[in-house]
């Protein structure tokens, strides 16, 4: 699936990967994820895409965004949009598909292999376009959750499907002690 001398780029759809990990019952250790793909090839870039709530004093994703930025990830963020749905529930929306697609097309001529961490079927055309440029594309998501977290058309289009659950032992965070504090968790990072 991977060749030691190939140039790799990772594209992580943050909310999609988080949801897939949650559906499988584990948290992802991004330091281990980056190390795993550095081991598999020449990792040129690891992009992470997420929307961030800007108008709140504390955003729960801010510590992760900051940590990733300081630890070798290229962060691509934009403000999330808040709205109230027809049932009166507060919703947050922050689609990063266009940003991810543009970056993938721009880097395609500099890499041999792209690994997309998303199961979103909207990326099928992007995968097809990148493949036409001679780049192999692996997609990492899961079919072991109910419902599966990857669109069938995306799985059929990619060159290689990586089952996220198969990476659990390599990139999964150890389960947290429920008695530990948030500070304990951050100190371990």
Buried (B, 14 or more C-beta within 10 A) or exposed (E): EBEEEBBBBBBBBBBBBBBBBEBBEBBBBBBBBBBBBBEBBBBEBBBBBBBBBEEEEEBEBBBBBEBBEEEBBBBBBBEBEBEEEEEEEEEEEBBBBEBBBEBBEEBBEEBBBBBBBBBBBBBBEBBEBBBEEEBBBBBBBBBBBEEBBBBEBBBEBBBEBBBBBEBBEEBBBEEEEEEEEEEEBEEEE
